[in-house]
Amino acid sequence: MNDEPRHLRRMTIIWLIISVIADVLFWFLLGPHMAPGRLTSTAKADQFDFNFLAVIALPVMIAIWVFMGYSIRTWSAKRAGVPEPVGGEAARSHKGAIVSWMVITTVIVLFLAGFGTVALISDHGSGGGEGPNPIWSPTGATSAETAALTTSDSWSPSSGKVLVVQVIAQQWKFTYRYPAFGGFETTQLMLPTDTSIAFNVTSLDVIHSFWAYQLGVKADANPMLNNVAFTDTQQPGSFVVRCSELCGLWHGAMFDYGKVVSKTAFMTWATNTETANAANTKDLAPFAWTYVPDANGASGGYYIDGGVTPYSKAELYGAKPSS
Amino acid sequence: MTITADRPIVDAPSSESPPSSGGKTLLSENHGWLSQHVGTALICAILGYVFGHWLGNYIASDYIYIANSGTNAVADTLALGFGAVGWLAGIGALNYPIAKLVGKEAKQQETVNHWTKYIRYSTDHKVVGMQYVVGVLLFLFTGGLLAMAIRTELLNPTTHIFGPGTYIEIVSEHGTIMMMMASSLVVGPLGNYFVPLMIGARRTAFPRIEAFSFWIFMAGYGVIVSALPYGGFPTGWTGYAPLQTQAGAGMISYLLGFAIIGVGMMAAGFNILVTIIHYRAPGMTWSRIPIFVWSILATAALLTLATPVLFAAGTFGVLDRTAQTAFYVTEHGGSSYLWQNLFWFFGHPEVYIMALPGFGIVGELMPVFTRKPLFAYKVSAAGMIGVALLSFFVWQHHLFQSGIDPDMRPLFMLTTELISIPTGFLFLVGMGTLYKAKIRFEIPMLFVMAVFFNFLIGGITGVFLSDVPVDVTVHGGFFVLSHFHYTIMGGLVFAFMAGIYYWMPKMSGKMMNKKLGLAHFWTMFIFFNLTFFPMFILGLLGQPRRVFTYAKNLQTLNDFSSVSAFFLGLSFLIFLFNLLYSMWINPVKAPANPWDSLGLEWQTATPIPPHNFDRIPVILTDPYHYSEVGATPLADFGGPSPVSPVSASSASAPTSASEE
């Protein structure tokens, strides 16, 4: 029986041809269109990671499919002339095959884990929520966030600073506060081009998830917790914001749109909104990383006792800075 | 092995009753309609429910928080709790412990060979296995109907069939019922039925615990379905707090339902674990037990070790709602992360509770239909144990964007990707077994090949999800939804179907119809892929999970998926019809060993005697000596084998039983 190498060689050739074609087609045809697009550096990096994984995964899948397809075709009992299989020790184990399978899969897996880790760290957490104490952040993020809390934060197109944007989720909408502009709160999400953004995501009631799809940003909005995610905007464009954590009745309808606009357009919008909203901003709770509504607050309170527990408002449960 | 030392091989008594049977049950002197069966269980469940509700109102209706909120969580909880207890008492699960408690002699229930044994508290593992078949199909079809409702709603982004509240109820109920079903889908019916037969045992280690696990599983069905009249629960199957805390009365059905199902899972796991470790026939060494038993062993270990966490998590939730504890209430000192951590600490091993038995069936069936020994048996077993161990170290990949401390993210990315190494062993084993085989594409083998196809897609997309940067986009969307349907449905449910077509001839003595089987397989395989593959694209295009509306440009893909889903639903009706047709309408008697398997379970008489083996067999080798001239016979039955040996393994003189 000397046709053993022939089967494997045939499979390898088929695999090689299909894999190369599939990888090239994927990388050049589908790759540039893969999620989440190329609006920000984060999105670009996430897209690159996806495509990179795909061109490694495709040959692996094709290898197994080619093997299975080849086996089905060649060794089907219905096919005339299929030799009787041979049992015994030789059919039970093949040290070379087992060891090489283990080595190959281990190398791929360890490589991918390393690759993912490098991508995660080099891209400031890849747009994922890092919690209140982010460890992978762009330069200047910490000082901007500290300044935001002391209401001394400022931002201008020439400052080159990180822009702090607070995302407040509640059932079932997102609002945004800009501490660098007097802490006004708005339902519009506007961002300047070519700027590092620090999204500080929190919630007033249940867990939501702030998913700015084209920005490549996703961070859960937890009540009483500040979840920080970073991105670097590049060109202008618009993006969708969707809630991606089930948050009750109107979860499906919890979406809006945001825009990345030129720095000057952003400044015009921000200063105009700051002025227009000044009266409202005065009545808002002071800017803080988290807010807890009182039991009769906008969320209706999430205590199940129907508002019996005595709540004091501002001094205990009102806005307070995180420690 | 010490079993033979203290338990001599005995000839079974000629009567129908098992050797250990001592007398009548405590509460029932006969097996007529006045004795305990599913009807009395139902009556007692209703009585328990009413009593619990009254008790809860009696105790708690003047609590201030209850008087003000208008719903009495204590009454709802006690009603469901006592309902479940009433169900167990009504079926007879409590007879033995109560008898022991009051110092009476506890008696064994007789096994009567009458169809009514299937609606009673039977301690015969074969009866329990059959009961589980009906039980899991009830779960499966309930969840499937809800899935049809989901896909109907998603036909159009703007025209709605259901209100948003109803839709969320349906989604949540679908997810929870399917998860409960999937954790018992193989272990319950096939594990309970075949593990003792495959290891040469007469029964499982704890037959009463085994029966208990089934009947409490069914109590769990009642409790989780009760969420619907209570107004459902809005949290999906993941039940995140504080949405959980905010939700209405239906949430109790979810929390208590998981706690109750959890007790059943622990009981089932514990029983099977001990059975496999201690009830193997002499000579059934660890290197000879069938690969299916290895997979059930790994699963049972997970059931035993991971489910207590679920039980605790569910109980904490119930306490938060009734006793006003604050386990998950952040502003009272609890933490919503506590739920997320507890839930996924259970939830990720749970994923492998649902995957491993599927691997086991695939590994068990491949040698039979390729006429070759299982390739790399030890690697396969090691892979299953490896997966089971690693599954406890990956749970935080569900929390990559949750805002939990990011330090551990690279570690959990690594562990999650590492788990694909032992999972990959399955493919090595499959490919090695196929190589130069002679493949018979009977219905079970078709399902096995489909498992490889589907699970490959499910597994590889899992690597994408484990990569944190990619997960930022795909987490919480249709991509992950499609991923786990590919692994659980494409893997486990397909494997279950393979198992049913393969073993039904043994369980019932009747063959499943092949033409209907082919129709079932092809509709299920094709429309499964057409339903779920578009969902990967939907996820990448930005459709989040559990939404009743979506972007207008996604309608074509959604409609394609929905229409395919209706045909997928049809395939399950074909299966159901095949089951009815082959079992009752036009039964065809099955040959003793229709697939020419070498497995020990096929060496018993059909129908299998209540005690399985007249003599405990002495195992001489593993069951995979296909196409091996002069191979050792599987076992020494101490007499003529009930079934003539398979030609592939020509009988020869037993060699020494020292393979281990």
Interface residues (C-beta under 8 A of the other chain):
Chain A: E4 H7 M34 A35 P36 T42 A45 D46 D49 F50 L53 A54 A57 V60 M61 I64 W65 F67 M68 S71 I72 W75 S76 A77 K78 V82 P83 E84 P85 V86 G87 G88 A91 R92 S93 H94 A97 I98 W101 M102 T105 T106 V109 L110 L112 A113 F115 G116 T117 A119 L120 I121 D123 G125 S126 G127 G128 G129 E130 G131 P132 N133 P134 I135 W136 V201 D205 V206 I207 S209 W211 Y213 G216 V217 K218 A219 D220 N222 P223 M224 L225 N226 N227 A229 V240 R242 C243 S244 E245 L246 C247 G248 L249 W250 H251 G252 A253 V292 Y302 I304 D305 G306 G307 V308 T309 Y317
Chain B: I64 Y65 N68 S69 G70 A73 P164 G165 Y167 I168 P234 T235 G236 T238 Y240 P242 L243 T245 Q246 R321 Q324 T330 E331 S336 Y337 T370 R371 K372 P373 L374 F375 A376 Y377 V379 F400 Q401 S402 G403 I404 D405 P406 D407 R409 P410 M413 L414 E417 L418 S420 I421 G424 F425 F427 L428 G430 M431 G432 L434 Y435 K436 A437 K438 I439 R440 F441 M449 F452 F453 L456 I457 I460 V463 F464 S466 D467 V468 P469 V470 D471 V472 T473 V474 H475 G476 G477 L540 L541 G542 P544 R545 R546 V547 F548 T549 Y550 A551 Y624 H625 Y626 S627 E628 V629 A631
